[in-house]
Amino acid sequence: MVTLSFVLLLLSVQWSWAQEDPLLPFSEHLDPEHKVRLKWGFDEIQGFILFELTVNTNGWVGFGFSPKGGMTGADVIIGGVGPGGSYFTDRHAGGNSMPVVDQQQNYKLLSLTESDGKTVMKFQRPIGSCDKDDLPITDLPMKLIYAYGQTDDITYHSSQRGTKELNLLKYMPHVNPSNRSFFDITMDNFIVPAKHTYYHCKILKAPTFGPKQHIYRIEPVIENVDLVHHLLLYRCPPTVTEPLEAECYTGADEKCMEVVAVWGVGGGAFEFPEVAGLPIGGNVGNFFYRLELHYNNPHKSAGRVDNSGLRFYYTSELRQHDAAVLMTGLAVAPGYAIPPKAKSFHTYGMCDTANIPKVLETPHDLQVFSVMLHTHLAGRKVRVGHFRGGEQIDILAADESYDFEYQEVTNLGKTKTVKLDDKLLVECTYNTENRDSLTWGGFSTTDEMCLAFIFYYPAMKLSGCTSFPDLKLLHSAMGVTYTNSWSYIMFTKTWNNITINEYQQTLKSIDQYITVVNSLNKASSFKGTLPDLKVIPPAPCISGCVTKSLAVLSLLTCLAVQWASFCNTNAN
């Protein structure tokens, strides 16, 4: 009997996992009684947001957005399944009266079912506003409104209504497992040097957990917000068995390169999706970790003591997948320079997943759910292009208005699959118009980086997938000789629009060394070329003539349903 119960439990868990929709990763109940549940996902690149609304009723359902939480100015949809079939209309409200059908129907119904006392409505709409009667969905909290009836007679909803404020595009779940706890990994009374830029590293063993646990939430613990710019936590290979504390990248700490957590200035807490968690304990219980803090101290203040780091919330309630972080982009190495006086200079770093099997025995596809994009002060835009079979299929992530002072892990809006053999191209755009000298690739705040930290599941034992230009080819193309060194050529060159463009084209056209590294620092490197990245325009709004016809059709259906209901009532 115990065995049967366990099997049934396992099957129920697997069924629950099977119901997870990668296109609808977010979920919230809109009412205290949990009778109204909203699931959603979005694609900011394509410009659409997808909803699935489940309401405990066999009647009509209303949902929408309101400027102040009431009906006035609200952008709503009303739908249901009546005696004559389903009905669904895009409307707007002028006050506490029946919302008016929009001339232009910008909500697209995908499915509408009614069974077991529940109505489930799946639909999508543009993120932006397509007409005067629609409200744009922004990255700020918005007031969502709902209402429903017990029949398909669309009349006053009485108390079956409500409002809830959510940030749909920057949603961060906050779960509270019954069996939960936390631990901190921080600096310990570290005296910050009086230097403009300083990286400090602390190698330590994580707390002992015994059986495997899952970290589901990571919060920054920042003591000096004016000094701490960003921090990372790396997992070390088994060869690292002793604690250490020293300046980063001086030799002893460079074995620990598998990123497991990242935070940047301006960011907040990060919570993993319900299907995945960061593993701790179990098979990874005896590993050491490296905490890296980047201190940005432009005033060179002396004697400042810091205890910053990260707080990890974990639970024994294991999730379906182990999550991981993969560092992609342009390798941080000497010899790479961005010219001065450039209005829009592009650099590129590529991850070619075709080489992952050379460093892993059991590679698999990546299910990507979040990303953190990273440059320094000159960065203005970051894009991650997704290529398959030699063709661009998507922009995996993008920040068209990058801000050095506001860096955070952002959800993609839906889970995106990166298959083995796919390529990820990280493009960074810089502005150096206010600089008179070269900007080199490096770790200093005044140097530059071009990175994308990819959050994915199921976890693989990978630490990085990056590229770097073939320096021999670059030097040759730029005229380096035995008498004229690379540094001399770059420092003495007259930089103007023509020479900047020629250098940028040279950087992109020459061969790149593409390198994949696993958790044990086994690397595979090969040559490749960079594809061309295209900006994917957002999908256009549905045309007015088509949507007007759809509106009339939906309105007639709705009226027919109500007329049938009226006739049945009189007949009785």
N, C-alpha and C positions, 0 to 999 in steps of 0.2 A: 504493500500500500504506500509506503514511504517512497519507494522507487517510482511508482506511478505518479505520485504527487510532484516529485521532482521533475519528471519528464514533462508533465503538464505545465509546470512553472516555466521550464526552459522553453517550451513551445510558445507560451504566452509572451515571454520576453522576446523571442525571435520574431513573433508576429508584430509586436510593438515596434521593434527595430525596422521591420519591413515596411511599416507605414510612413516612415520618415520620407518626406518629399524634398529632394535637394533644391527645388524651385521655391519652396515655402519653408524656409528655415526658422522663421520667427513666429511666435504664438503668444497671445494674451487673451484672457477672459476680460470682456468689457464690463461685466456686471458682477456684483458681489455673490450672486447665487450660482454663478457659472452656468448660466443658461445661454449665454451669447459668447461664442469663441471666434476670434479673428486670427487667421494665419496669413502671412504675407511674405513676399520676397520681391526683389527688384533688380533691375539692371540699369544702372545710371548711364552706362555707355549707350545702350540702345534707347534709353529714355522711357522705359515702361515699368510699372509696378503691378504685381499680381496679388490678388486677394482671394481668400476662401473664407466665407462667413458661414458658420453653423449656428442655428438658432433652434431651441427646443419649442417648435410650434409647427402646426400644419397650415398656418395662415400666411398672410403677407409679411414681408420683411423689408425694413428700411435701414439704410446705412449711409453715412456721409461725413462731410467735414464742415465745421462751423467756425466762423471768426471768433465768436464769444461763447460758444457752447449751447446756444439756443437755435431756434429755427430761422431767425432773421439772417438773410445772407448765406444760408447753408447751401452746399452743393451735395445732393443726395441721389441715391438710386432706390427704387422700389421694385421688388420682384417677388415671385412666388409661383406655386403650382396650383392652378385652379381646375374646375371641372372641364374647362375647354383647353387645358394645356398650360404651359409655362408662360409667364409674362415678365418683362424686365424693361425699365425705362430710366433714363438719365434725366434728372429734374433739378430744379432750384426753388428755393423758398424765399418768399418776400416777408413772411411773418408766420403767425400761428394759424396757418390755413393749409389746405391741400397744396403741396409743391407742384409747380408748373413744369410740364414736360419741356426740356430743352429743344430748341430747333436743331441743334447739332448734337448728336448722340456720340459722346467720346468714351463711354464705357462699353467694353466689348464683353458680352456674356459668353463664357466658355462651357459652362455646364450648370444645370439647375435641377436638383432632385429633392424628393420629399418621401421619407419612409421612416417608420418607427418613431413617429412623433417629432422628427427633426427635418428642417429644411436646410440644405447645403447649396450654397451659391458660390460659384467660382467665376471671377471676372477680372479683367485688366483694364488699365487706363494709362494715358501718358502721365509721366511725373509732372511735367509742366502744364500750364493752362492752355487749352486749345481754343477756348472761346470765353466771352465775358461772363458766362454763367457758371464756369468751372473755377474752382480754387486750386492754385498750384500747390503741389506737395513740396515742402522745403526741408532743409536739414535742421529745422528748429522744431520744438514740440508743437503738435497740432491737436486741436480738440476734435475728437471723433464722436459722432452721435449715432445712436441706434434707436429703433422702435420696431415693434411687431404686434400683430394681432393674432387672435386664435382662429379667425376665418379669413377668407380672401376678399371680404368686404372691407375695402380700405377706408376705414373711418378712424375716429379718435382712438389713440393707443392707450389712453388712461395711464396707469403707472408702469406699463411695459415699455419703458424708454430709459435712456440714460446717456451720460457723457463720460468720456475718459480721455485724458491727455497722454499722447504718446509721441515719441520722436521716431517716426517710421524709418527714416533714412540713416539715422545714427543710433539705432536701437542697440542696447546692451542688456541682455537678460540678467536677472538676478535671482538665482535659485537658492534655496536653503535646505539642503539635504538634512535628514534627521540625524545622520551620523556624520558630523563634520567637525573639523578643527583647522588650525592654521599654524604656520611657523614662519619665521622671518630669516632672511639672509641679508645681512647689512654689513657695512663697515663698522669698525669698533673704535670710536674716538680717534679717527684718523685726522691728523693735522694737514690741512690742504696747503700745498706749497704756494708760495707767492709767485706763481707763473701764470701767464695768460692762458695756456692750455696744458693740462696734465691728465694723463690716463693712469688710474691706479687699479691694481688687480689684487684680489684676495682669493687664494685657492683654499677650499675647505671641504670637509665631508658633510654631506647633508644629514639631517637627523635620521636616526634608525626607525624604520617603520615595520619591519617584518614582512607580512604579505603585501602584495601590490595594492596601491591606492591610486586614485586619480585626482590630480589637481584640476579644479574646475574654475577657479577665479584667481587672478593675479592683480595685486594693488601696489602702486608705488608708495614707498615710505621715504619721503623727501624731507630732510631736515633743513637744508639750505637751498631754497628754491632759486636763489640768485646765482648759485655756483654750479649746481648739478645740471648738466645739459642732457645727457642720455646715459643709459646703463644697459648692460647685457649680462645674461647669465649663460655660461657655457657648461656643457657636460664634458668631463675629461675622459680620456681613454683609460683602460685598466692599468696602463704603465705608470700613471700618476698616482702615487701612494702616500705623498707627504704634503702637509699644508705649507703654504707659502704666501707671503705678502710683499709686493714690490711694485715698482713702476712697470706698467704694461709694455709688452713688446721689447723687452730687453733680453729675451732668450728663453728663460726658464718657464714662462707661462704659455708659450706658443703651441704647446701640444694640445691644449684644451680649446677646440674650435667648433664644437657642435652646439649651435645656438638652441637654447630651450626657452628663453624668455627675453623680451626686449621692451624698453620703455624710452620715450623721448619727451623732451620738454613740451608742456602744454597738453600732454596726454593724461588719461585717467586710468581707472580700473579696466581690466579686460576680462571677459568671461567667455569660456569656450561654449560651443554649441552643445545641445543636449546629447548628441550622439558621440561626443569625443571628449577626452581628457588627457592631460599631460601625465604620463606614468611616473610614479615614485615608489620606492620600495620594491620588493620582489627581485626580479632580475637586474634592476638598476639600483638596488638598495645600497651597494657597496662602492658606488662611484663617487669620485671627488668632483667638485664644481668650481668654476672660476667666475667670480663676480667682478665685472669691469665697470668702473665709473669714469665718465668723461667730465672733468671739472673745467668749466669755462670761467676764468677769473680775470677779466680784462683790466680790472683796477689793481691786480696783483696784491690783493689784501693778504696780510700775513696773520698767522695764528688762529685761523678759523678751524674749528673742530667739526667733523661731520660723521654722522651715523646713518647715512642714507642707504637704501637698498630696496628690497622687494618683500611683500607679504604674500604667501601662498596658502590658499584655502583648499583643503583636500577632503576626500570622503572615501570610505570603503565601499560605497555603492558604485560599483564599476560601470562604466559606460561601454557602448558597443565597440569603440575604436580608441586606440592610442593616437594622440595627436603629436605633431612635431613641427619644427620650424626649419626652413631651408633658406640659406642666404644665397641670393642670386644678384647678378649685376656685373659691374666693372670691378675687377680685383683691385684692392688697395695695395699699390706697389709703386716704387720709385720709377721715374722716367716718363711720366705722363703729365702733360701741361695743357692748361687752357689759356689762350692768349688774352691780353688786355684789350679794352675798348670794344668788346664784342657785345652786341645787343641781344643776340639769340644764338648761342653756341651749343651744339649738340654733342654729347658723348654717349657711347653705347657699351653695354655689357650683355653677353648672351649666355644662356643656359641651354645646352643641347642634351635632352634627357636620353638620347640614344646611347650615350656612353655610360649611363648608370649601371647597366648589367656588368660592366667591366670592373666595378668596385663592389658590387653586391651579388650574392648568390641567388636571392629571391626578390628581385625588383618588381614593382607593380605601379599602376597608375596612381596619380595624386588627386585627391579630392580637396580642392583649395577653397577655403571659406573666409580667410581674412588675409590682410597684407599690411605691412608697414613700409612706407617709402622713405628714403633717407638721402639727403644731400646736406651740404653746409650752407654758408651765407650767400653764395652766388646762385644757388639753385632757385629756379622759377617754376619749372614744370617737371613732372615725372610721369612717364607712361610705361606700361608693361604690355607689350604686344604678344599675342599667342598665335603660333604658326603650326600648321599640320600639313604634311605632304607638300611642302614648298609654298603653301598659300597661307596668308593671314586669315584666321577665322574669328578673331576677337581682339578686343583690348581687355586684358585680364583685369587691369586696375589703372587708374589715372588720377592725378591731382594737377589740374590746370592752373591752380593758383597756390603753388607750394609756399609754405611759410616756415622758415627756419625755427621760429619760436612756437610753432604749434604742430607737433609731430605725435601721431597716435596710431595705434593699431585699429584699422577700420574693417568692418564686415563688408564683404562683397555684395551682399544682398541676396545671393543664391550661391549654392555650391557649384563650382566649375571644375570639370574633369580635365586634367592635363595627362594625356596618354604618353606612354613610353614612345620615344621618337619625336615627340613634340618639341618645339623650341620656344623659349621665353626670351624676348628681347627687351631689356630695360633701357629706355631712352631718357636722358636727363638734359634739360635745357637750362643754360646759365646766362646770366647777364653780368658782364665785367666792365661796363661802360665807365664806372667810377674808379677803375683800377689802372695803374700805370705800369704794373709789372706782371709777370706770369703768375698764374695760380696753379700750383702743383697738386697732383693727387697725393693725399696723405691724411694723417689723423688730426692735425691741428684744425681749429675752427676756421682759420683763414685758408687752409688747404681745402680740397674738395673730394667728395665721394659721390658714387652713383650706385645705390643699392636698393634692393627690394627684398624684404624678409617675408617669405611665403609660408603661411600657416595652413597645414594640410593634415589629412588622415587617409588611410592608416599610416602609422609612422614607419619610416625606413631609417636605417643607420647611416644617415648622410649628414655632412656638415656644410658643404658648399658646392655650388655649381656656377662658376663665373668665367669670365674671359678677359683677355688682355691683348692689346695689339702686338704683332710681331715687331719687336723693336729694331731688329736688323733691317727689315723692310722699310720701317718708318724712317729710320736714320738715312737710309740710302735715298728714299724718295725726297727727303728734305735737304739733301746735299751735304750730308756729313762726310768728311774726309779725314785722313790722318792728321791734317793740319787744322781742320775746323771741327771742333768737338760738338756734340749734341747741345750742350749747354750754351756754347758760344753762338751757334746758329740761332737758337731760340731767343737768347737775350739780345742779340744785335739785329734781329729781323725788324723791319718796319711793318708794324701791324696796322692794316687798314681793311676795309670791307673785302677787297680782292684777296689779299693774302690770308685773311682769316677764313674765307670761304674755301680757298685752295687747301689749306691745312685741314679743315674739317672734312672735306671730301677725301683727302688722303687717308685720314684716320679711319674713315668708314669703309673705304674700298680695299685696303690691304688685308692680308690674312690675319686672323686672330687665333691666339692659343686659347682653346676652350678646355677648362679643367673641372673635373668632378672629383670630390674628395669624400671618403666615407668617415665614419666616426672614429676609426682607428688610424686616420690620417693616411690611408692608402689612396693614392691619386692616379687618375688616368687623364692624360692630356693629349690633345690632337688639334690639328689645324682646321679652321673653317672660315666661312665668310658671313658677313652680316646681311640679313634680308632687309628690304625696304619696309618701313613702318608707315602705315596709312591711318589717318584718323577716321574712325567710323562715325558717320553722321547719325544723329538720333532719328528714329523712325518718324515720318511725318504724321500729322493728325489725320484722322479719317476724314475724307472729303465731305463737304457740307451737303451735296446733293444726295449722296448715298445715305448719310446719317439721318437726313431729314425723312427719307423714305422709311428707314428703319424706325424712326421715332413714331411716324404715323402708324406703321404696322403694329408696333408694340402698344401704342395707345388704343388702337382698335381692338386688339386682343384683350387688353385690360378692361375696356368697356364691355366687351362681350362677356367676359368672366363675371363682371359685376351685374350685367343684365340677366345672365343665367341664374345668378344667386338671388336676384330680386324676384324673378319669375317663380323660382322654387319656393321662396318664402311666401308669396301670395297664394300659390297653389296649396300650400299647407294650411 
